[in-house]
Amino acid sequence: MTVGFSGEVAENYARFRRGYRPELLDALQETFGLTAGDTALDLGCGTGALAVPLAARVGAVLGMDPEPDMLRLARRAADEAGVQNATWVLGADTDVAALGTLLGRGSLAMTVIGQALHWMDHDRLFRELRPLLRPGGGIAVIANGVPLWQQETHWSDALRDHLERHFGTALEATCGTADDERSDYARALHAAGYDGVRELDHRYRAELTFEELLGGVLSAVPADRLPGPEERPHFATGLREALPEGPYAEEVRVRVLLGRTSG
């Protein structure tokens, strides 16, 4: 069920992946009319970066992920934040139909998928989710910035070149952030019967230290290819030498694709 985000990869994911800004949560609450009587599903919830702050906007949030270590860290994040209305479930997009049998029709106000849809069969998923959503509810597919090695900066070009040489493979995946992927998701939402399909686009500037950039890279390397503890200093030194001097400025583009049920 897992896709390699276990152990130390999950720890790096929890520590170094960028979080979700309050204005995103505001937009979701407004779009779907979220209230304290609603339940939201965060599918592919990872370490809870979205589910934990979302819990304050709904009555209950259900975080679902196929990686046990991700759920362990999500539960820890919820405990540290004092969140008591989150439930964590081991499962993937292929388990949504079974989840629907358990919860019943119209039981969800919203399903959010944050930077995880590229791992899923989105055509089938959108169809299977629709009966679970209440009138006026819907789906939000969130791209929380492009991968570090796919940005239009000098340091990102240098990062990609170094990683491709180190791992011996081309880094072409855009993780659901490219225009053609977003268009395909929008088409699938229309085909599955969602209304008012539209995309919100928000941009902001951020800066990364070298430690944050390194941690972000290590959070994206599958566990079976992650440099071991004895190799880590050499990996970090090679990366530092390949990059210009930091900090590393990002123009973060957050894209939120929305589809609503009739309400």
C-alpha positions in Angstrom: 0.0 0.0 0.0 2.8 2.4 0.7 4.8 4.5 -1.8 8.1 4.8 0.1 7.2 7.5 2.6 8.1 5.6 5.8 10.6 5.9 8.6 13.0 8.8 8.2 11.4 10.0 5.0 8.2 10.6 7.0 10.1 12.4 9.8 11.6 14.7 7.2 8.2 15.2 5.7 6.7 16.3 9.0 9.6 18.6 9.8 10.4 20.2 6.4 7.4 20.2 4.0 5.7 23.6 3.7 2.5 24.0 5.5 -0.9 25.4 4.4 -1.7 29.0 4.9 -4.8 30.3 6.7 -6.2 32.0 3.6 -6.4 28.5 2.0 -8.6 27.3 4.9 -10.7 30.4 4.6 -11.3 29.7 0.9 -12.3 26.1 1.6 -14.7 27.1 4.4 -16.3 29.8 2.3 -16.6 27.6 -0.8 -18.2 24.6 0.9 -20.0 26.4 3.7 -18.2 24.4 6.4 -19.7 24.4 9.9 -19.2 22.7 13.2 -21.7 20.1 12.1 -19.6 18.9 9.1 -17.1 16.1 8.6 -14.2 16.5 6.2 -11.9 13.9 4.7 -8.2 14.5 4.0 -7.3 11.8 1.6 -3.5 11.2 1.4 -3.2 13.2 4.6 0.5 12.5 5.2 1.7 13.9 8.5 -1.5 16.0 9.0 -0.2 19.4 7.7 -3.7 20.2 6.3 -6.0 18.0 8.5 -4.7 19.4 11.8 -5.5 23.1 11.1 -8.7 22.1 9.2 -10.0 20.4 12.3 -10.9 23.9 13.8 -13.2 24.6 10.8 -15.4 21.4 11.0 -17.0 19.1 13.6 -14.7 16.2 12.7 -11.8 15.6 10.3 -10.9 12.1 9.0 -7.2 11.8 7.9 -6.6 8.8 5.6 -3.2 7.6 4.3 -1.6 4.3 3.2 1.6 4.8 5.2 1.5 4.0 8.9 4.4 6.2 9.8 2.7 9.2 8.2 -0.4 8.5 10.4 1.7 8.1 13.5 3.2 11.6 12.9 -0.2 13.1 12.0 -1.5 11.8 15.3 1.4 13.3 17.1 0.9 16.7 15.4 -2.8 16.6 16.4 -1.9 15.8 20.0 0.6 18.6 20.2 -1.9 21.1 18.7 -4.6 19.9 21.2 -6.8 18.7 18.4 -9.4 16.2 19.6 -11.8 15.9 16.7 -9.4 14.1 14.2 -9.5 10.4 13.4 -6.7 8.7 11.5 -7.4 5.8 9.2 -5.0 3.5 7.3 -6.1 3.4 3.7 -5.7 4.7 0.1 -7.9 6.0 -2.7 -8.8 2.3 -3.5 -10.5 2.1 -0.1 -12.9 5.0 -0.6 -15.8 2.8 -1.7 -15.5 0.8 1.5 -15.3 4.0 3.5 -18.5 5.1 1.8 -20.2 1.9 2.9 -19.1 2.7 6.5 -20.0 6.4 6.6 -23.1 6.4 4.3 -24.3 8.7 1.6 -24.0 12.5 2.1 -21.8 12.1 5.2 -18.9 14.3 4.1 -18.9 18.1 3.6 -15.6 18.1 1.8 -12.7 15.9 0.6 -9.3 17.6 0.4 -6.4 16.1 -1.5 -3.2 18.0 -0.8 -0.3 17.3 -3.2 -1.2 13.6 -3.4 -3.6 13.1 -6.3 -0.8 12.1 -8.7 -0.6 8.8 -6.7 -4.3 8.1 -7.3 -6.7 7.0 -10.0 -8.5 10.4 -10.1 -11.2 9.4 -12.6 -12.4 6.6 -10.4 -11.9 8.4 -7.2 -14.0 11.5 -8.2 -16.9 9.2 -9.1 -16.7 7.2 -5.9 -16.5 10.2 -3.7 -19.5 12.0 -5.1 -22.2 10.0 -3.3 -20.4 10.5 0.0 -20.6 14.3 -0.3 -23.5 16.3 1.1 -25.3 18.9 -1.1 -23.1 22.0 -1.5 -20.0 20.0 -0.5 -17.3 19.0 -2.8 -13.6 18.3 -3.6 -10.5 20.5 -3.3 -7.4 19.3 -5.1 -4.5 21.3 -3.8 -1.1 21.9 -5.4 1.0 23.5 -2.6 3.9 24.7 -4.8 6.0 22.9 -7.4 8.8 20.6 -6.3 12.0 22.2 -5.2 13.9 20.9 -8.3 11.2 22.1 -10.8 11.2 25.8 -10.0 12.3 28.6 -12.4 15.4 29.7 -10.4 19.1 29.3 -10.8 19.3 27.4 -7.5 16.5 25.0 -8.6 18.3 24.2 -11.9 21.5 23.5 -10.0 19.6 21.3 -7.5 17.9 19.3 -10.3 21.2 18.8 -12.1 23.0 17.6 -9.0 20.2 15.2 -8.0 19.9 13.7 -11.5 23.7 13.0 -11.5 23.6 11.6 -7.9 20.6 9.3 -8.4 21.2 8.6 -12.1 17.7 9.4 -13.2 15.9 12.3 -14.8 13.6 14.2 -12.4 10.6 14.9 -14.6 7.6 14.3 -12.3 5.8 17.5 -11.4 3.6 15.9 -8.6 0.3 17.2 -9.9 1.4 20.8 -10.3 1.7 21.1 -14.1 -0.9 22.9 -16.2 -1.7 19.7 -18.2 -2.3 17.7 -15.0 -4.5 20.4 -13.5 -6.5 20.5 -16.7 -6.9 16.7 -16.7 -8.2 16.9 -13.1 -10.7 19.6 -14.0 -11.9 17.5 -16.9 -12.4 14.5 -14.6 -14.4 16.6 -12.1 -16.7 17.8 -14.9 -17.1 14.2 -16.2 -17.9 12.9 -12.7 -20.8 15.4 -12.4 -19.3 18.2 -10.2 -20.6 21.8 -10.6 -18.8 25.1 -10.7 -15.4 23.6 -11.3 -12.8 26.4 -10.9 -9.3 27.0 -9.7 -8.0 29.5 -7.1 -4.5 30.7 -7.6 -2.5 32.2 -4.7 1.2 33.1 -4.7 3.6 34.2 -2.0 7.3 34.5 -1.5 9.3 32.4 0.9 13.0 31.7 1.7 14.6 28.4 2.6 17.8 27.9 4.5 20.1 25.2 3.3 18.9 22.9 6.1 15.3 23.4 5.0 16.2 22.7 1.4 18.1 19.6 2.3 15.3 18.4 4.5 12.8 19.0 1.7 14.9 16.9 -0.7 15.2 14.1 1.9 11.5 14.1 2.4 10.9 13.3 -1.3 13.5 10.5 -1.7 11.9 7.0 -1.4 13.0 5.1 1.7 14.9 2.5 -0.3 17.0 5.2 -1.9 17.5 7.5 1.0 21.2 8.1 1.9 22.0 6.2 5.1 23.2 8.0 8.2 26.8 7.2 7.3 26.3 8.7 3.8 24.3 11.7 4.9 27.3 14.1 5.6 28.8 13.3 2.1 25.4 13.8 0.5 24.8 17.1 2.2 28.3 18.4 1.4 27.9 17.5 -2.3 24.6 19.3 -2.4 25.9 22.4 -0.7 28.9 22.5 -3.1 26.5 22.2 -6.1 24.3 25.1 -5.0 24.8 28.8 -4.9 25.0 30.4 -1.5 21.6 30.7 0.3 19.0 31.6 1.4 17.0 30.1 -1.5 14.0 32.3 -2.5 10.8 30.6 -3.7 7.9 32.0 -5.5 5.3 29.5 -4.1 2.2 29.0 -6.3 -0.7 27.4 -4.5 -3.4 26.1 -6.8 -6.8 24.9 -5.5 -9.0 23.1 -7.9 -12.6 23.1 -6.6 -15.7 21.0 -7.6 -19.0 21.2 -5.8 -22.1 19.0 -5.6 -25.5 20.4 -6.3 -26.9 22.1 -3.2 
